[in-house]
Amino acid sequence: MELPSDAVLLRIFIGESDRWHHQPLYEAIVLKARELHLAGATVLRGPMGFGKSSRLHTAKILRLSFDLPVVIEIVDTAERIQAFRPVLDEMMQGGLVTLERVTVLHYRAGTPPEPPAGAVPPTA
């Protein structure tokens, strides 16, 4: 899949304990994005944060939270992200969703680079 240099970053802020059909919400969102062939998604788990309620969620031992902050980042074209929004709206009960324009510098699979011409391959 080709991704143009002008793309959109969809950022979703939710709690780790949020669910969608008995499944972690972050997992359900990423799997749906993959099913719809969006360019890429990443889940980031935060050690500390707060949201609209101002209740602090932290991973500190003395104040252990079972609802740590989770951020899901999805990058694709503006059109594909806009098409994904109704699906996301159906899945989310709360949280924060942001959009921003981004410039994609690289989008490629993690294949090793070709060795230079005349290079001797390493021996095992």
VMD Tcl script that builds the backbone (N, CA, C; Angstrom):
set m [mol new atoms 372]
animate dup $m
set s [atomselect $m all]
$s set {name element resname resid chain x y z} {
  {N N MET 1 A 0.832 -1.181 0.000}
  {CA C MET 1 A 0.000 0.000 0.000}
  {C C MET 1 A 0.872 1.238 0.000}
  {N N GLU 2 A 0.561 2.165 -0.851}
  {CA C GLU 2 A 1.261 3.439 -0.884}
  {C C GLU 2 A 0.562 4.417 0.039}
  {N N LEU 3 A 1.331 5.212 0.756}
  {CA C LEU 3 A 0.783 6.237 1.632}
  {C C LEU 3 A 1.384 7.561 1.201}
  {N N PRO 4 A 0.550 8.536 0.826}
  {CA C PRO 4 A 1.091 9.821 0.388}
  {C C PRO 4 A 1.792 10.534 1.536}
  {N N SER 5 A 2.651 11.478 1.210}
  {CA C SER 5 A 3.376 12.192 2.255}
  {C C SER 5 A 2.437 13.021 3.126}
  {N N ASP 6 A 1.317 13.509 2.578}
  {CA C ASP 6 A 0.322 14.222 3.375}
  {C C ASP 6 A -0.694 13.220 3.890}
  {N N ALA 7 A -0.728 13.044 5.211}
  {CA C ALA 7 A -1.620 12.058 5.819}
  {C C ALA 7 A -2.244 12.668 7.072}
  {N N VAL 8 A -3.015 11.852 7.771}
  {CA C VAL 8 A -3.684 12.288 8.989}
  {C C VAL 8 A -3.353 11.302 10.100}
  {N N LEU 9 A -3.108 11.851 11.280}
  {CA C LEU 9 A -2.887 11.045 12.476}
  {C C LEU 9 A -4.134 11.141 13.339}
  {N N LEU 10 A -4.775 10.004 13.557}
  {CA C LEU 10 A -5.925 9.902 14.447}
  {C C LEU 10 A -5.388 9.400 15.773}
  {N N ARG 11 A -5.598 10.178 16.834}
  {CA C ARG 11 A -5.087 9.808 18.155}
  {C C ARG 11 A -6.288 9.635 19.090}
  {N N ILE 12 A -6.350 8.481 19.746}
  {CA C ILE 12 A -7.482 8.112 20.585}
  {C C ILE 12 A -6.968 7.899 22.008}
  {N N PHE 13 A -7.524 8.646 22.957}
  {CA C PHE 13 A -7.148 8.542 24.364}
  {C C PHE 13 A -8.273 7.834 25.110}
  {N N ILE 14 A -7.966 6.674 25.673}
  {CA C ILE 14 A -8.964 5.904 26.424}
  {C C ILE 14 A -8.293 5.322 27.662}
  {N N GLY 15 A -9.064 4.565 28.447}
  {CA C GLY 15 A -8.525 3.863 29.594}
  {C C GLY 15 A -8.288 2.403 29.277}
  {N N GLU 16 A -7.328 1.838 29.950}
  {CA C GLU 16 A -6.965 0.442 29.726}
  {C C GLU 16 A -8.125 -0.518 30.023}
  {N N SER 17 A -9.013 -0.133 30.925}
  {CA C SER 17 A -10.111 -1.025 31.294}
  {C C SER 17 A -11.349 -0.857 30.411}
  {N N ASP 18 A -11.335 0.076 29.453}
  {CA C ASP 18 A -12.474 0.250 28.548}
  {C C ASP 18 A -12.645 -1.007 27.694}
  {N N ARG 19 A -13.902 -1.386 27.463}
  {CA C ARG 19 A -14.204 -2.625 26.752}
  {C C ARG 19 A -15.145 -2.393 25.576}
  {N N TRP 20 A -15.077 -3.307 24.606}
  {CA C TRP 20 A -16.012 -3.376 23.482}
  {C C TRP 20 A -16.322 -4.848 23.279}
  {N N HIS 21 A -17.539 -5.255 23.533}
  {CA C HIS 21 A -17.961 -6.651 23.410}
  {C C HIS 21 A -17.012 -7.603 24.141}
  {N N HIS 22 A -16.768 -7.346 25.419}
  {CA C HIS 22 A -15.951 -8.194 26.299}
  {C C HIS 22 A -14.489 -8.285 25.868}
  {N N GLN 23 A -14.036 -7.339 25.096}
  {CA C GLN 23 A -12.651 -7.315 24.600}
  {C C GLN 23 A -12.074 -5.943 24.961}
  {N N PRO 24 A -10.787 -5.855 25.263}
  {CA C PRO 24 A -10.223 -4.521 25.500}
  {C C PRO 24 A -10.500 -3.611 24.292}
  {N N LEU 25 A -10.957 -2.395 24.577}
  {CA C LEU 25 A -11.324 -1.469 23.505}
  {C C LEU 25 A -10.143 -1.173 22.596}
  {N N TYR 26 A -8.961 -0.983 23.175}
  {CA C TYR 26 A -7.796 -0.671 22.340}
  {C C TYR 26 A -7.528 -1.800 21.344}
  {N N GLU 27 A -7.707 -3.036 21.789}
  {CA C GLU 27 A -7.498 -4.184 20.913}
  {C C GLU 27 A -8.552 -4.223 19.809}
  {N N ALA 28 A -9.805 -3.982 20.180}
  {CA C ALA 28 A -10.896 -3.991 19.205}
  {C C ALA 28 A -10.694 -2.907 18.142}
  {N N ILE 29 A -10.237 -1.727 18.559}
  {CA C ILE 29 A -10.015 -0.630 17.612}
  {C C ILE 29 A -8.901 -0.976 16.633}
  {N N VAL 30 A -7.795 -1.490 17.136}
  {CA C VAL 30 A -6.666 -1.840 16.261}
  {C C VAL 30 A -7.042 -2.961 15.298}
  {N N LEU 31 A -7.745 -3.960 15.797}
  {CA C LEU 31 A -8.155 -5.066 14.916}
  {C C LEU 31 A -9.132 -4.590 13.841}
  {N N LYS 32 A -10.030 -3.658 14.190}
  {CA C LYS 32 A -10.965 -3.113 13.198}
  {C C LYS 32 A -10.205 -2.274 12.173}
  {N N ALA 33 A -9.235 -1.480 12.618}
  {CA C ALA 33 A -8.427 -0.683 11.691}
  {C C ALA 33 A -7.669 -1.590 10.723}
  {N N ARG 34 A -7.160 -2.694 11.230}
  {CA C ARG 34 A -6.451 -3.658 10.373}
  {C C ARG 34 A -7.408 -4.311 9.387}
  {N N GLU 35 A -8.593 -4.689 9.872}
  {CA C GLU 35 A -9.605 -5.308 9.016}
  {C C GLU 35 A -10.001 -4.373 7.870}
  {N N LEU 36 A -10.025 -3.070 8.149}
  {CA C LEU 36 A -10.394 -2.085 7.136}
  {C C LEU 36 A -9.184 -1.601 6.325}
  {N N HIS 37 A -8.041 -2.236 6.525}
  {CA C HIS 37 A -6.814 -1.986 5.759}
  {C C HIS 37 A -6.291 -0.553 5.908}
  {N N LEU 38 A -6.396 -0.001 7.118}
  {CA C LEU 38 A -5.762 1.291 7.356}
  {C C LEU 38 A -4.251 1.087 7.372}
  {N N ALA 39 A -3.515 2.153 7.142}
  {CA C ALA 39 A -2.069 2.037 6.924}
  {C C ALA 39 A -1.305 1.526 8.137}
  {N N GLY 40 A -1.708 1.910 9.343}
  {CA C GLY 40 A -0.984 1.442 10.522}
  {C C GLY 40 A -1.605 1.957 11.800}
  {N N ALA 41 A -1.405 1.195 12.883}
  {CA C ALA 41 A -1.917 1.579 14.196}
  {C C ALA 41 A -0.943 1.112 15.265}
  {N N THR 42 A -0.832 1.899 16.330}
  {CA C THR 42 A 0.028 1.564 17.454}
  {C C THR 42 A -0.704 1.894 18.748}
  {N N VAL 43 A -0.562 1.031 19.747}
  {CA C VAL 43 A -1.131 1.276 21.070}
  {C C VAL 43 A 0.013 1.611 22.014}
  {N N LEU 44 A -0.162 2.709 22.742}
  {CA C LEU 44 A 0.826 3.144 23.726}
  {C C LEU 44 A 0.165 3.148 25.098}
  {N N ARG 45 A 0.789 2.520 26.067}
  {CA C ARG 45 A 0.254 2.468 27.429}
  {C C ARG 45 A 1.021 3.465 28.281}
  {N N GLY 46 A 0.286 4.341 28.935}
  {CA C GLY 46 A 0.916 5.388 29.725}
  {C C GLY 46 A 1.028 5.025 31.195}
  {N N PRO 47 A 2.135 5.391 31.835}
  {CA C PRO 47 A 2.296 5.108 33.262}
  {C C PRO 47 A 1.514 6.061 34.164}
  {N N MET 48 A 1.020 7.185 33.594}
  {CA C MET 48 A 0.303 8.152 34.409}
  {C C MET 48 A -0.507 9.080 33.525}
  {N N GLY 49 A -1.683 9.494 34.000}
  {CA C GLY 49 A -2.476 10.454 33.255}
  {C C GLY 49 A -3.796 10.747 33.945}
  {N N PHE 50 A -4.518 11.732 33.415}
  {CA C PHE 50 A -5.863 12.026 33.883}
  {C C PHE 50 A -6.647 12.584 32.718}
  {N N GLY 51 A -7.960 12.527 32.836}
  {CA C GLY 51 A -8.834 13.000 31.766}
  {C C GLY 51 A -9.851 13.982 32.292}
  {N N LYS 52 A -11.025 13.981 31.671}
  {CA C LYS 52 A -12.079 14.939 31.991}
  {C C LYS 52 A -12.473 14.920 33.462}
  {N N SER 53 A -12.470 13.744 34.071}
  {CA C SER 53 A -12.866 13.628 35.480}
  {C C SER 53 A -11.790 14.144 36.429}
  {N N SER 54 A -10.587 14.378 35.928}
  {CA C SER 54 A -9.418 14.806 36.713}
  {C C SER 54 A -8.952 13.753 37.710}
  {N N ARG 55 A -9.471 12.535 37.616}
  {CA C ARG 55 A -9.001 11.452 38.471}
  {C C ARG 55 A -7.657 10.952 37.947}
  {N N LEU 56 A -6.671 10.910 38.825}
  {CA C LEU 56 A -5.324 10.519 38.426}
  {C C LEU 56 A -5.225 8.999 38.336}
  {N N HIS 57 A -4.683 8.523 37.231}
  {CA C HIS 57 A -4.424 7.099 37.005}
  {C C HIS 57 A -2.912 6.952 36.954}
  {N N THR 58 A -2.369 6.076 37.783}
  {CA C THR 58 A -0.919 5.943 37.840}
  {C C THR 58 A -0.519 4.490 38.057}
  {N N ALA 59 A 0.679 4.165 37.636}
  {CA C ALA 59 A 1.221 2.819 37.805}
  {C C ALA 59 A 2.112 2.737 39.043}
  {N N LYS 60 A 2.179 3.808 39.832}
  {CA C LYS 60 A 3.022 3.788 41.034}
  {C C LYS 60 A 2.523 2.711 41.993}
  {N N ILE 61 A 3.450 2.056 42.661}
  {CA C ILE 61 A 3.135 0.946 43.552}
  {C C ILE 61 A 2.174 1.374 44.670}
  {N N LEU 62 A 2.386 2.524 45.269}
  {CA C LEU 62 A 1.556 2.946 46.394}
  {C C LEU 62 A 0.147 3.343 45.989}
  {N N ARG 63 A -0.064 3.589 44.715}
  {CA C ARG 63 A -1.382 4.017 44.250}
  {C C ARG 63 A -1.683 3.327 42.931}
  {N N LEU 64 A -1.762 2.021 42.985}
  {CA C LEU 64 A -1.913 1.222 41.776}
  {C C LEU 64 A -3.277 1.437 41.124}
  {N N SER 65 A -3.270 1.728 39.840}
  {CA C SER 65 A -4.499 1.911 39.086}
  {C C SER 65 A -4.677 0.743 38.132}
  {N N PHE 66 A -5.924 0.311 37.983}
  {CA C PHE 66 A -6.212 -0.749 37.027}
  {C C PHE 66 A -6.785 -0.172 35.737}
  {N N ASP 67 A -6.687 1.134 35.592}
  {CA C ASP 67 A -7.226 1.801 34.405}
  {C C ASP 67 A -6.211 2.813 33.894}
  {N N LEU 68 A -5.036 2.324 33.531}
  {CA C LEU 68 A -3.979 3.219 33.055}
  {C C LEU 68 A -4.361 3.824 31.708}
  {N N PRO 69 A -3.796 4.996 31.398}
  {CA C PRO 69 A -4.094 5.640 30.119}
  {C C PRO 69 A -3.546 4.827 28.946}
  {N N VAL 70 A -4.320 4.806 27.869}
  {CA C VAL 70 A -3.916 4.145 26.633}
  {C C VAL 70 A -4.146 5.131 25.496}
  {N N VAL 71 A -3.162 5.230 24.610}
  {CA C VAL 71 A -3.278 6.068 23.422}
  {C C VAL 71 A -3.127 5.168 22.209}
  {N N ILE 72 A -4.058 5.293 21.280}
  {CA C ILE 72 A -3.990 4.549 20.026}
  {C C ILE 72 A -3.725 5.565 18.927}
  {N N GLU 73 A -2.708 5.338 18.135}
  {CA C GLU 73 A -2.395 6.218 17.014}
  {C C GLU 73 A -2.590 5.459 15.712}
  {N N ILE 74 A -3.354 6.060 14.812}
  {CA C ILE 74 A -3.631 5.457 13.509}
  {C C ILE 74 A -3.298 6.497 12.449}
  {N N VAL 75 A -2.513 6.106 11.456}
  {CA C VAL 75 A -2.119 7.013 10.377}
  {C C VAL 75 A -2.640 6.484 9.057}
  {N N ASP 76 A -3.243 7.367 8.268}
  {CA C ASP 76 A -3.685 7.023 6.918}
  {C C ASP 76 A -4.066 8.319 6.214}
  {N N THR 77 A -4.636 8.180 5.039}
  {CA C THR 77 A -5.085 9.363 4.309}
  {C C THR 77 A -6.292 9.978 5.023}
  {N N ALA 78 A -6.545 11.241 4.760}
  {CA C ALA 78 A -7.680 11.929 5.374}
  {C C ALA 78 A -8.990 11.220 5.044}
  {N N GLU 79 A -9.140 10.776 3.816}
  {CA C GLU 79 A -10.380 10.128 3.397}
  {C C GLU 79 A -10.612 8.818 4.151}
  {N N ARG 80 A -9.568 8.025 4.310}
  {CA C ARG 80 A -9.717 6.732 4.987}
  {C C ARG 80 A -9.945 6.907 6.489}
  {N N ILE 81 A -9.309 7.904 7.062}
  {CA C ILE 81 A -9.536 8.192 8.485}
  {C C ILE 81 A -10.963 8.680 8.692}
  {N N GLN 82 A -11.460 9.552 7.810}
  {CA C GLN 82 A -12.839 10.037 7.926}
  {C C GLN 82 A -13.828 8.879 7.801}
  {N N ALA 83 A -13.543 7.928 6.933}
  {CA C ALA 83 A -14.417 6.766 6.766}
  {C C ALA 83 A -14.403 5.876 8.007}
  {N N PHE 84 A -13.319 5.891 8.759}
  {CA C PHE 84 A -13.182 5.075 9.971}
  {C C PHE 84 A -13.892 5.702 11.174}
  {N N ARG 85 A -14.109 6.993 11.158}
  {CA C ARG 85 A -14.683 7.693 12.312}
  {C C ARG 85 A -16.045 7.172 12.744}
  {N N PRO 86 A -16.995 6.872 11.844}
  {CA C PRO 86 A -18.279 6.330 12.317}
  {C C PRO 86 A -18.128 4.982 13.030}
  {N N VAL 87 A -17.206 4.166 12.573}
  {CA C VAL 87 A -16.933 2.886 13.226}
  {C C VAL 87 A -16.417 3.136 14.635}
  {N N LEU 88 A -15.491 4.077 14.752}
  {CA C LEU 88 A -14.910 4.431 16.041}
  {C C LEU 88 A -15.973 5.009 16.979}
  {N N ASP 89 A -16.821 5.878 16.461}
  {CA C ASP 89 A -17.884 6.478 17.276}
  {C C ASP 89 A -18.786 5.411 17.882}
  {N N GLU 90 A -19.061 4.372 17.123}
  {CA C GLU 90 A -19.912 3.285 17.615}
  {C C GLU 90 A -19.237 2.514 18.745}
  {N N MET 91 A -17.919 2.397 18.694}
  {CA C MET 91 A -17.182 1.593 19.662}
  {C C MET 91 A -16.900 2.317 20.976}
  {N N MET 92 A -16.801 3.636 20.922}
  {CA C MET 92 A -16.354 4.399 22.088}
  {C C MET 92 A -17.513 4.945 22.912}
  {N N GLN 93 A -17.412 4.764 24.221}
  {CA C GLN 93 A -18.373 5.347 25.156}
  {C C GLN 93 A -17.835 6.658 25.721}
  {N N GLY 94 A -16.544 6.765 25.867}
  {CA C GLY 94 A -15.892 7.956 26.407}
  {C C GLY 94 A -14.493 8.049 25.852}
  {N N GLY 95 A -13.785 9.081 26.247}
  {CA C GLY 95 A -12.418 9.260 25.788}
  {C C GLY 95 A -12.274 10.522 24.975}
  {N N LEU 96 A -11.116 10.703 24.404}
  {CA C LEU 96 A -10.783 11.878 23.609}
  {C C LEU 96 A -10.218 11.411 22.280}
  {N N VAL 97 A -10.653 12.042 21.208}
  {CA C VAL 97 A -10.160 11.706 19.867}
  {C C VAL 97 A -9.664 12.995 19.230}
  {N N THR 98 A -8.447 12.960 18.699}
  {CA C THR 98 A -7.892 14.130 18.020}
  {C C THR 98 A -7.438 13.739 16.621}
  {N N LEU 99 A -7.366 14.733 15.764}
  {CA C LEU 99 A -6.857 14.568 14.401}
  {C C LEU 99 A -5.810 15.626 14.152}
  {N N GLU 100 A -4.766 15.250 13.449}
  {CA C GLU 100 A -3.792 16.244 13.024}
  {C C GLU 100 A -3.166 15.823 11.708}
  {N N ARG 101 A -2.834 16.809 10.930}
  {CA C ARG 101 A -2.143 16.535 9.669}
  {C C ARG 101 A -0.698 16.201 9.967}
  {N N VAL 102 A -0.197 15.220 9.258}
  {CA C VAL 102 A 1.195 14.815 9.422}
  {C C VAL 102 A 1.841 14.648 8.060}
  {N N THR 103 A 3.135 14.712 8.054}
  {CA C THR 103 A 3.911 14.439 6.848}
  {C C THR 103 A 4.595 13.090 7.038}
  {N N VAL 104 A 4.308 12.159 6.161}
  {CA C VAL 104 A 4.910 10.830 6.231}
  {C C VAL 104 A 6.256 10.887 5.525}
  {N N LEU 105 A 7.309 10.563 6.258}
  {CA C LEU 105 A 8.653 10.560 5.668}
  {C C LEU 105 A 9.006 9.195 5.099}
  {N N HIS 106 A 8.615 8.144 5.810}
  {CA C HIS 106 A 8.885 6.779 5.362}
  {C C HIS 106 A 7.669 5.928 5.672}
  {N N TYR 107 A 7.316 5.039 4.765}
  {CA C TYR 107 A 6.288 4.034 5.019}
  {C C TYR 107 A 6.668 2.820 4.199}
  {N N ARG 108 A 7.297 1.868 4.874}
  {CA C ARG 108 A 7.748 0.672 4.172}
  {C C ARG 108 A 7.887 -0.466 5.164}
  {N N ALA 109 A 7.865 -1.652 4.661}
  {CA C ALA 109 A 8.015 -2.832 5.504}
  {C C ALA 109 A 9.437 -2.905 6.027}
  {N N GLY 110 A 9.615 -3.612 7.116}
  {CA C GLY 110 A 10.921 -3.711 7.746}
  {C C GLY 110 A 11.818 -4.744 7.122}
  {N N THR 111 A 11.993 -4.696 5.802}
  {CA C THR 111 A 12.891 -5.633 5.132}
  {C C THR 111 A 14.303 -5.079 5.177}
  {N N PRO 112 A 15.291 -5.947 5.304}
  {CA C PRO 112 A 16.669 -5.461 5.355}
  {C C PRO 112 A 17.070 -4.829 4.019}
  {N N PRO 113 A 17.946 -3.848 4.076}
  {CA C PRO 113 A 18.386 -3.214 2.835}
  {C C PRO 113 A 19.211 -4.177 1.982}
  {N N GLU 114 A 19.204 -3.937 0.701}
  {CA C GLU 114 A 20.009 -4.738 -0.226}
  {C C GLU 114 A 21.489 -4.454 0.037}
  {N N PRO 115 A 22.332 -5.496 0.016}
  {CA C PRO 115 A 23.760 -5.249 0.204}
  {C C PRO 115 A 24.318 -4.506 -1.021}
  {N N PRO 116 A 25.350 -3.720 -0.798}
  {CA C PRO 116 A 25.963 -3.015 -1.925}
  {C C PRO 116 A 26.492 -4.000 -2.957}
  {N N ALA 117 A 26.533 -3.579 -4.215}
  {CA C ALA 117 A 27.036 -4.429 -5.299}
  {C C ALA 117 A 28.454 -4.878 -4.970}
  {N N GLY 118 A 28.698 -6.177 -5.114}
  {CA C GLY 118 A 30.029 -6.725 -4.885}
  {C C GLY 118 A 30.314 -7.071 -3.435}
  {N N ALA 119 A 29.361 -6.856 -2.537}
  {CA C ALA 119 A 29.561 -7.158 -1.127}
  {C C ALA 119 A 29.568 -8.679 -0.918}
  {N N VAL 120 A 30.397 -9.138 0.001}
  {CA C VAL 120 A 30.476 -10.558 0.315}
  {C C VAL 120 A 29.486 -10.833 1.449}
  {N N PRO 121 A 28.564 -11.800 1.252}
  {CA C PRO 121 A 27.587 -12.095 2.318}
  {C C PRO 121 A 28.289 -12.683 3.543}
  {N N PRO 122 A 27.760 -12.387 4.751}
  {CA C PRO 122 A 28.380 -12.940 5.965}
  {C C PRO 122 A 28.229 -14.452 5.994}
  {N N THR 123 A 29.191 -15.111 6.631}
  {CA C THR 123 A 29.121 -16.568 6.786}
  {C C THR 123 A 28.528 -16.900 8.138}
  {N N ALA 124 A 27.803 -18.043 8.202}
  {CA C ALA 124 A 27.139 -18.410 9.466}
  {C C ALA 124 A 28.063 -19.187 10.353}
}
mol reanalyze $m
mol bondsrecalc $m
mol representation Tube
mol addrep $m
